[in-house]
């Protein structure tokens, strides 16, 4: 077991070294050749493999998640899309049997490095879960929780920040008169938007959404989708969804996952109209999954 | 048998039978509904039995005890006369032992529960250690409390005899005790004070550096103190040798000490007095009760922590909270009502616990409330036990009154728990 881990870390170090050299090479190459118009990258994964115990959940994932765009991960249940999402802010650390090799880069930092400051990482990459999980505290305290962890704020700064986040998450009008009421008294859709407000209150660059609408009614789903549309200017949003319409409605790029591999990663339009892979076409047409 | 049957149905009808085919097999619901009624009534009857027994016990205690309830019972000391007997030392002892027990047990118990629930083991070795701890805690919860009494006697009262030796009590560790040698003056000697009526009996205290020193020999110019009211005042004493004649002056006679007088060793203990081994003191009692209720507190706290949905932990973690921040800000507040309920129930058990205290404190005659952690004490259940075991009828009724007091303390405790829990839940839900 420990031998295996050592091998993994050794491999990781080796990869890092080779990657560094390749990075310098490519930058030199970029200067020489004509620059290709490319989206700025928020998160980049390279040869990411992930295991739960002996089960390999992800195989060699190499993706570039564009900055300030909505990226959708689609695919049948158990295809690894949530696993990948949870590696982006190391939520998989809470699962003892989960481990990964390869690279996930956010700017200059490799997220999978053992030395990565996970606390700071999670401030920069917020996450919204499938089921709304407001803390059993007041609405205000829920939104203030994240900022309190990371910043030293005065009372007025904090309440400004809370209002900003709630406005941004489009729940301010509904809750402004009862900020001290328990958050669990809100409706499901309001709770989920509160969770989004909570996630953006720490000032993240990337927002991960793990099936944020799967437990919501159509009206609330629509509200969340509108909200994502509003937020895409400032945040890179990655959304995992089982809802094909949702992916086609609100994402710019879509990745189709199947059995732990990325089958196709392209613009949403292409994925839903003329995908390269037959498997993708079958899936988006609803023939399986 | 069943295999044959299956084969038979397969050959008889290749298509499995649907509910429609089996409609003839429907049994009416009246029978089941009437059975349901019977079941409900049986439940009520069984519940009623325990309530009736409880009411009967309460009724008999209250009718016997309430007439003997009096201020004397609450504030008095246990006198041999039942009319004047009170339970104040026992009530104070119960408060001392239980509050110290709570102070020690709650952090340890809740801390252990947090460790076992929130910091799950990450490798096979720690998993094994954790499961051994878990099994032991569950087992310890079922151990009779007498056993804990015996354990407390060895571990806390005598500390495995580690501090016993040929010098015995003289060598043991002590903090907060000052020793004095107490002399009586010549005026207390009836022969010396004969005819001198104004001479008063007085006691003088000569400080001693350590308990193991030999008795002080009275010498001219030695420092001596005397209690005047509550204060220790230094006095100049006159040492009268075998050759000297004591003065006739009553004032001087009362300040005189015989040079051959042998003092008595007494000690003054501060409220923070501490010694090893603990002896039959309050601290030993509290630690023994800790052993009794620790498993209960750990298990109930674990249950409460387990009931906190893990989505809350994920939520906090996803915002960048550290393990400590998750536990302190999210998990513990969410589990607090449950932890509190379990702790209060455990404390109620500690208050009523008699057997271990009987073993480590014994039935002793205590006239004063405990003054420090090592002071001897008695508790209310023990006092009640003491009174009930006497032949006189009057003592039985003050024992009943004592039970009423004990019940009132327990009820207040439980009521406080309910109120606190309600308040916490209102805050969050």
Interface residues (C-beta under 8 A of the other chain):
Chain A: X1 X89 X91 X94 X96 X118 X119 X120 X121 X122 X123 X126 X127 X129 X131 X133 X134 X135 X136 X137 X145 X146 X149 X150 X182 X184 X185 X195 X198 X199 X202
Chain B: X120 X121 X122 X123 X124 X309 X311 X312 X313 X314 X315 X316 X317 X318 X319 X320 X321 X322 X325 X329 X330 X333 X334 X427 X428 X429
